[in-house]
Amino acid sequence: MAKLNELELQNLRELIGAHQTESAKLRTYAQQCNDPQVKQMLEQGANSADGTTQKLISFLR
């Protein structure tokens, strides 16, 4: 695998942070939600953001 340059590394870190923030916000919204369908949709979004975070982290290895 090719080595990442500084700009790519910085961009990857920003993307990881953004997806972590997205996941945390969606989970918070889900906890506050009373509608089961909306709650499920928010939780699925959070899980998707977590999956993307893990994929992005794999590029750091």
C-alpha positions in Angstrom: 0.0 0.0 0.0 1.3 3.5 -0.9 2.2 5.8 1.9 -0.1 8.8 2.6 1.3 12.2 2.3 0.7 14.9 4.9 -2.3 16.4 3.1 -4.0 13.1 2.6 -3.3 12.2 6.2 -4.8 15.4 7.4 -7.9 15.0 5.2 -8.3 11.4 6.4 -8.2 12.6 10.0 -10.8 15.3 9.3 -13.1 12.7 7.6 -12.8 10.3 10.5 -13.6 13.1 13.0 -16.6 14.2 11.0 -18.0 10.7 10.8 -17.5 10.2 14.6 -19.3 13.5 15.2 -22.1 12.4 12.9 -22.5 9.1 14.7 -22.6 10.8 18.1 -25.2 13.3 17.1 -27.4 10.7 15.4 -27.3 8.5 18.5 -28.2 11.5 20.7 -31.1 12.3 18.5 -32.2 8.7 18.5 -32.2 8.6 22.3 -34.4 11.7 22.4 -36.8 10.4 19.7 -40.2 9.0 20.6 -41.2 7.8 17.1 -39.9 4.2 16.7 -39.4 4.5 13.0 -37.5 7.7 13.2 -35.4 6.3 16.1 -34.5 3.2 14.0 -33.6 5.4 11.0 -31.3 7.5 13.2 -29.7 4.5 14.8 -29.1 3.0 11.3 -27.5 6.3 10.2 -25.2 6.2 13.3 -24.2 2.6 12.6 -23.4 3.5 9.0 -21.2 6.4 10.1 -19.5 4.0 12.5 -18.8 1.6 9.7 -17.4 4.3 7.5 -15.2 5.5 10.4 -13.8 2.0 10.7 -13.1 1.8 6.9 -11.3 5.2 7.0 -9.3 4.1 10.0 -8.1 1.0 8.1 -6.3 3.4 5.7 -4.1 4.5 8.6 -2.7 1.0 9.2 
